[in-house]
Structures are given as C-alpha cells and as structure tokens.
C-alpha cells in the first residue's frame, strides 16, 4: 500500500463549507487544523489551575456523568471487560482532578521538577471521562449540555447534520485502544495535548479487529502496549505504516469515518469531539443494506485477487524465471523434445497437418522457452502415467471433473498464515503465466497448440490451480485489449480446438476462478470481520 496516497495534511487556514465537502470530506483523508478552536470561550474558561474549575462546577457540577475506571494502569482497552463504569457528579470528578493537579504541583516544588505532567504518571487509579454527551439528537441524554455555550461550531460544518458532541477529560495520562468510529469526527483539544496514531480502513487485516458480532467490533484486538507477534504477526506492518500527529491546545483533527486511531492523552487534557454521519452512512439501515453488503464484499474480493496477480500483469524479472526453470540457460533437450513431441502428440490427437504451422518454437525468446519448458515438465508425470498400460487412462472429461480437487493443495497456503501474498510464489504454473506479457503468453500457448496439444489439454484440465486459473484469465483479458476481433477469434478457436470437449476447458477455468474466490472470501471474512467459515 502506498501511504503517500493517505498522507495526513496539516493546515492553518479553515476551509469553506464547499472546500471541506469537496476536498476533505469526500477524499476521506485526515486533516489537522492548527489553532482552529483557539477563539473558543472554552479555551479561556476551562483550565486545571487551582480555582479554575469553579466555573465548570457552577454551570454543570451537579450533573451525573459516567467515568471509566480501569484496572490496567492508564490504558483503556476497547473490551469493556477491562474497565468499569462509575457514576458520579461532574463536580466530584473536577474535585478529583483538582486534587491530582495540586499533588503534582506540590511534587514539582519539592523535587525541583518543572514538568507537572511527569508527576502524574505511574498512578494506578484512573478515572477517565470519556464520551460524555454535550449534545445528542436523542433528547434528554446530554448531561453536559451547559458546556455547549463555550464552544463554537466550525463554520465548514452543517449544524443540522451533527449527531453528537462529546466531552472528554483525563486527570492523568491515558491511552485509548486502537479503534474506528462509524461517524466522521472532528477532535478538538481545548486543554492539554493528545498524540494520535492513524491508519486507513484498508489496514484492517493488520490490526485484527474483534469479530463483527462482538460488543467491541470497532476495536483492534491487539494489545498495542504488549503486542504478541505469534498471535498477531501482521501487526508489525501496521506499526511501520501508521501516521502520528500531535494536537496541542487549540488544534483540531478531522478523522474520517472508518479510520483507525489510537489516542494518547497528556494529564489534565480536555477535549470535545463532533460526530456526524457520512453520506454512505446515511444510506445504510435501509432496504439497500443487503445490496451494499454484497457490493462491499465483492469489492474486497476483487481487490484481494488483484493483489495476487498484479505483479504479473506488467511482467517479471529474469530472477523470477529462475524460480520456474532453475536456470537462465534453457535445457538443450527442449528443442529435441519439442520436435519429437510435435509429431507424436499431433499424430496421437489426429491433428497432424501436412504443411508446417506458423507458430514456430524457434521464434520464442529465451524467457518464453523456459516458461514453455516448465509447463511441459509440470504435465510430464501425468503424460507418463497415461502412457503406462497398467495405469487408468482418463479422458479429458474425467480430468475436468478432477480439476477442482487439485485446487485443494492451495488451501494449505492459508493455514500457517492468513495473508494471501505468499501465494504469489507458491504456484509455479501461475508464476509461469505471470512472468510473461499477455502477447508473449499468447505465443507460448499457440506453440503448445502446434507442438504439445495433449500437454496443453492436461495443463488446463488437470494442473490448473485456482490462482493459475485467475492469472490466466486475467492475461486473456489483457490480451484481448491488444487484439482485433478477428485475431481474438483465431486465437480462441486454436486454443479451445485442442480439447476433446472445449466446455471441459472452460469449466476448468471457471471452477478454478470460483475456488480462488471462495478462498479469498474466507480470508476477507476473517481479516475484516473476524469470521472463519468452511467454504
């Protein structure tokens, strides 16, 4: 993934409503707006300094709020089993915060330390005011509504679209788990400082979210403080690709819907966040939801399959040819083998022509010949088995029916590791198809039609794994872009003419592609939804 495409922008100017909608919100890329809220009354009225909480206590001190109490130090994980909810008056929480601040000030004076923040670390008791409603479209659920007088809605937001405005406060340093929100979000730091780590939604497989049916399905299951590589081997890639921004008092961060974020808050930090639904979210929970689900799953399937084959769509290096043939030097036996096979196979199949065919083996490049050699060698055991009188000779129809079971070997690639990319080097037939440009592959296949028709039949009907079927059909699609209608007709007539029943070849290709889709679907469900199905 190219992280440059998702780079967080840092701006000092506030956008217009039109600019925000078209250039920020529509792109779903985070943006930091420095000093966006420095003119809020809250910036002056909210402070941890002694006596400064009197104002907050006067306007909302009697309101009952819920705080999170954690037994895991200063870390608040997404699984609610790791902490409990404590109900108390907002004024009582302010007294608790004031006491901690006063103690930290005393330690600073006694120890000669200039950092109040450092004096509040290492404490075991943590009460965190998280997501306390200041405004909600659900009337009667906003205990801190009085604080709305101290904030100013950003001019680029439509107030009627806002779903929730929440208050956040921590008296000690705290850390949230990695999670995403189902809303667009403006996180505004009023007092203190927050460090935010960000990942785009397509990093989901690296962050291991809880299953979609769970109570914390929008949270990562990785203990980011103590990640366990054996259980979450891909998380190290997430650490390498995360973006980190630091928000000081007065700054605001736009976090698009679905972006994963993990937040570290300094002691004595107060913040406000504004949630509103995206255009996509507004269309969910309707008669269209089932359709959207199928489209989204289909999109993920196509994306993952493209990742499996995209290298080969632009050709490969000679090094990858070595992976197939084992040497950059073409075995000298291939020329004689081709000549002998030309007459034997074509005679056996009744396709021997009186005149020479124009697809000459000698015209192939070194790389094409090596790929051809490999494809022939892959089928050699099957050819020898069928020539053995003691073995059971199978027709192309029998082979076609067995092509699906041959795909089962690819399943083994999924067991030790859930990620799909290792498959790119697990299948040598797919690799042989992959390293050739479409028109070069066309020449190789036509040479097989002329020289090795029986081998080609075995290759397609018996040796084609799911990934090889996908790569080959993608090559066909690219090939068609370079050929006229007449050239396409000639090629496919020659290619499918090799088979006793062309429908068997077509079925082998389609069966392989569908098998790959089933395997990728299992991966998608596990990586994105935390589900494992036996497909």
N, C-alpha and C positions, 0 to 999 in steps of 0.2 A: 504494500500500500504506500502511495506517495503522500507523506504527511504534509508536503507543501500545499496540497490541494485543500487542506483543512486547517491552515495556519491561523491562529488567533490574531486578530487585529487589535491594535491599541490606538485609540483616537482621543483627541482632546475636544473636538467640536461635537456638539449634539446634533444629530441629523434631523431633517424634517420628517414629518409623518410619511410622506411619499418615499423619501430616500430610505427610511428604515424598512418599510414594507417591501420595496423592490430590490434593495441592495444588501440588506442584512437578514431580515426575517425569511425572505424567500430562498436565500442561499443556505440557511441553517448552519452558519458558521459563528462561533462565539466572538464577541467583541467586548473589549474593555473600554469604558468611557471614563477617562480620568476626570476627577473633580465634578462629576455630573450632578452630585447632590450637595455640594458644598454650601449652597444657599438655602438648604432646608432649615427650618427653625429647630429641628431635632439636633442639628449639628452643634447648636449652642446650648440647648436645654438639657440634653442627655449627656451625663458625664459621671464617671465613678468617683470624682473628687468628693471629699467629705462635705456633706450637706447638700450636694447637688442632686441627690435622689429625692429630696423633699418635694420637688415639683412633680415628679412622677408618682410619688405616693399620694399627693393631694388629688391628682386627676384620675388615678386608676388603682391606688393602693389597696382598696377593698375588694377588687375583682379577684375571683378564684381562677387560678390557672393551673395547668399541669406541667410539672417538671420531670425530666428524665433523671433517674438515679441509677448510676452504673456501678457494677462491682468489678469492672475490667479496667480500672485505672481511669485514664482520661479518654478512653476510646468508646465510641457509641456505635455498635455494630447494627446492621440492618435487622437481624433476627431479634425480635422483641423479647426473646427469652433471655437475652444478655443484659437487660436492664428492666427497671420497673417504673411505672408512672406514679408520681407523688403529687397529690393535690394540695395546694397551699395558696394563701393570699399573695397577690403580686407584691404587696408591701413587705411581706415576710421574706420573699426572695430578695428584694432590694436590701433589706437589713442584713441578710446572709452575705450578699455580695459586698456590702459596705464593710462588714467585719473582716472579710478576707482581704479587702483592699487596705484597710487600716493596719492589719497584721503585717502585710507585705511592706507597707511604708515604714513600720517600726523596725523590721528586719533590715531594710535598706539603711536606715540611720545607724543602727547598732553595728552592722557589718561593714559600713562604708561602701556599700554597693550602690551603683547608680541605676540598676535595672529592676524596676518593680516587677516586671514580667517574670524574671528568673526566680523571684522569691515565692511565686505562687505555684511553681512546678513541683511535682513529686508528691502532691497530696492525694490521699486515697478517696476522700469523699467528694463526689462530683454531682452537683445538681445543675442541670442544663435546661434552660427554657428554649425549647425547640418547636418551631412552627405554631406559635400561639396566635390565633386569628385576631387581626385588627379589622379586617373586612372580609365578608363572605357573602356570596349571593344567597346563601341559606340564612335567612334572618334569625336572629337570636343566638348565633353561635360565634360571636365576636367579643370576647371579654375585654380586649384592649382597644376597643373602638375609639376611646377618647384620644389615643395616640395619633389618630388619623389627622388631627389638626396640626401636627408638627411635621408632616411630610407634604411634598408637592409631587403630584403625578407627572412623570416625564412627558413633555409636550408631544413626543412622537408616538405615544400610546393612545389608543382609543379607550377612554374610561369605561365605556359600556361593554367592552369585551373582557374586562378584568374579572377573573373568577375569585381570586383570593389575594389578600395582602396579609403577610405574617410577620411576627416579631420574633427575633432570635437573640438570646443573650447568654453569655457564659462568664462566670466569675473566675474560672480557672482555665488554663489551656485545655482545649478539647479537640478531638478528631472525629470526623464522621466516617462511616464506611463508604465504599465506592458504590454509587447508585445512579440511576437516572430518574427523571421526573416525567410524567405524562403531560406536562404543560411547557410552554415557553416560559422563561424565567428571567427576571431582572433582579440580581442580587446586589443590594446596596449596603455598603459598610458605613455606618454612622459614626461609631466609636471603635477604636482598636484597629485590628489588621487580620486579614484572612489570606491564607495561601490555598489556591485551588488547583488541583490536578484534573486535566480534562482528556477525554478520549471520545472519538466519534462513534456513532452506533455500530458501525461495521467492525469495531474491535470486540464485539460481544463474545466471539469464541475464545478470546484470550483472557477474558475477565470472569468467565464461569458464573453467570448469574444463577440464582436459585431457580428451581423449576417454576414454570408459568402458573402452576396451580397452587403454589405456596403463598404464604402471607407476606413474604419479603421478596417477591418475584422480580422487583426492580433493583435489587441489591446484588452485588457480587458476593459469591460465597468464599472468596479468597480472604484469608486473614492477612490483610496488607501489611500489618506490623511484623508478622512472622510467617511469610508465605512458605508453603510446603511444596517443594518442586516435584516430588513424586506424585502428588495428588493433582497439582495444577501446573504441568510442565510448560504450558504456553504463556503463563503469566509474566515470565521474564521478558517476553517480547512486548508485552503491554507496558512494562516499566521503561523499556527503551524508547517507546514511541509516545509517551504521554507528554502533554504540554502543561507547563506550570506558570501560573500568573499570580502575582501578589497584589492584593487590593488593600489600599490604605484608606483611612477615613476620608469620605467624600467620593470614593470611586464606586463604580457600578459595573457589573459584568452581565452581559446577555448570554444566557446558557440556553441553547435551542432545545426543544423537546427531544428526548431520547439520548442526549449526550451524557455519557457517564462523567461523574465528577466526585472527587474526594476532597473534603474541606478541612484544613487545619485552622483553628481559631486561636488567636492570642488571648491571654487573660483579659478580662474586662472589655470584651468585644460585644457590641450591639449592632444588629443589622436588621434590615427589612427586605423581604423579597416579595415580588409581584408576579403572580401566575396568571396566564391567560391561555385559552386553548388555541392550537394551531388550526389552520384551515382543514387539514387532514383529520384532526381530532373531532372537529365539528360534524364531520360526515360519518363518524363511527356511531355505534349503538343505534343503527338504523337497519332498514331492510337490505342495505347494501353491504353490511358487515361480512356476510359469508362470501360475497364476491371479492371484497378486498382481501380477505384471508387467502383465498386461492391465488389471487394475483401476487400477493406478497411472497407466499411460499414458492410460487412459480418463478418469481424474480430472483429469489435466493438460490433456487436450483440452477437457473441459467448462469448466475454469477459464479457459483462454485464450479460448474462444469467448464466455464470459460477459463477459470484459473488453472484447471487441469490441462488444458490443451493450448493455451495462448502462446506459450514459448514456441511450439512447433509451427504455429501459423505464420511465423516470419523466418523459418529455417533455423538450423542449429549449426554449431561449430563442428570442426573435424574431431575434436575431443569426444563429442557425443557419438560420433560414428565409431570411434574406438570402443565405446561401450557396447556397441552392437557386434561388430566384426572381430574385435580384439586386436586389430592391427590396421594401420593405414595402408598396408600393402595388400592388394587383392590376391587371394589364393590362386595359383596358376591353374588349379584344377577346375576353376569355374568356367573357363572358356570351353574346355573339352566337355565338361558336364552339360553346358548349355547346348552344345552341338548334338551330343548324344540324346539328351532329353527332348530336344526339338523333334527328332524323328520318332523316338519311341512313344512319347506321350501323345503326339498328334496322331500317330498311327493307331494307338490304343483307343483314342477317343473318336476316331473316324473323321478327324479334321485336317488331315494332311493335304496340303494344296500342291498342285502341280508347279505353280510358279512361286518364287520367293516372296516373302512378306516384307513390307517396307519398314517395319519396326525392328531395325537391326540391333542385336545385342551389342555389337562393336561400337555403336554410336553413343552408348551410355557413358556418362562421366564416371570417374573413379568412385565417387560417393554413391552414385546410383547403382553401380555394380555391387558395391559392398552391401547396400541395403537389399538388393535382389538376392545376393548370395545368402544373406541371413534369413530372408523369408523362405527361401527354398530349403535351407537347412532345418528350420523350425518344423517344416512338414515332413522331413525325411523319415522320422520314426513311423509316422502314420503310413507313408508310402510303402516302407519295408514290411510293415505288419499286414497290409492288404495284399502284398505280393507273396506272403508266406501262405502256402496252401493249407497249413494247419490252423491258420487264424480265420476268424469270422470276417468275411468280406461284407462291408456295409455300403449301402447305396447312399447317394447324396441326400436323399430324404431322411435316411436314418441319421446321417451326420448332422443334418439340420436340426433334428429333434434333440441331439445331444449338445448343441452349441450353448444352450442355456446352462447346463450343468457344468460345463467347462469354466463358466464365469465364476464359479464358487471360489476358485483359488484367490480371486482378488479380494474376497471378504477378509482373508487373513491379514491383509494390509491394514485393516481398520482396527483389529483387536489390540495390538500393543500401543496404538497411538490414534487418537480421534481425528487428527488433522489429515486432510486429503493430499497435501502437497507431496508426500513421499511417493504417491502413486506415479508421479511423473517419471520415476526411474525404476519402477518395479516391473513394468511390462515391456519386454523387448520388441514385440510386434508393434505396439503402439509407438515405441521410440523410433522404429524403422520408418513408420509412416510420418512421424512428427518431424524428423530432421530434413525431409525433402520439401521443397517448394511444391505447390499444387501441380504445376505443369511438369515438373521433373517426376513427381509421383505418377502422373498420367503416363509418361513414357515407360516407367518401370512396369506398370500394370499391363500396358499393351504388349511389352516384351514377354511378360508372363502369359498373356493370351496366346502369343505366337509360339513360344518355346516351352512353356510349362503350364499348359491349360489344366491338367489334372491337379498339379500342385496348387494352382490358384483356387480351384474348387475346394480343396482340403483346407487351404488357408482361411477362406471366408466362412466355410461351414463348420469348421472344427477348431481352428486355432484363434478365433477372434474373441478376445476378452471384451468386457464392457467398455473399458477405456479405449481399446483399439477400435471398436465399432464407432465410438464417439469421434475419435480423431479422424478416422477415415471419412465419415460422412461430412465432417466439417471441411475436410480437404476437398471433397466433391463440391461443396457449396462454393468454396473459393475458386475452384477450377472453373465452375460454370460462369463466373464473372468475367473470365478471360476468353471464353469460347463463344462462337456463334451458335445459333440454334442447330445448324446443320452439323457442326463439329461436336456438339453435345450429343446429338442423336447417333452419330457414328461411333463415338466412344462408348456410350452405354450399350449400344447394340453389340459391340465387340466384347465388352466386359461381361454382360449377362448372358451372352451367347455361349460362353464356356460351360455353363451349368446345364445339367440334365433337366432341371426344372428351375428357371430363373426365380420363381416365387420362393424357393427354399433359400436362395442367397439373400433376397430382400428380407425374408423373415429373420435370418441370422443377424443381419444388420440392425433391424428394428428391435429384436429381442435383446441384443447386447446394449443398445442405447437405453432401453427401458430398464434393464437390470442396473445399469450405471445410475439412472435417475433414482431408482429405489435406494441404492446405497448412499447416494448423495443426500436424499431426503432424510435418511436415518441420521446422517451427520448433521444436517441443518436443524432437525428437531432437537438433537442432543446439544448442539453448540449454542443455539439461540433460545431454545425453550426449556432445556433441561429434561427432555423426554427421550426415552430409549424404547424403540419399537422393534419387533422382529419382523422385518419386511423381506 
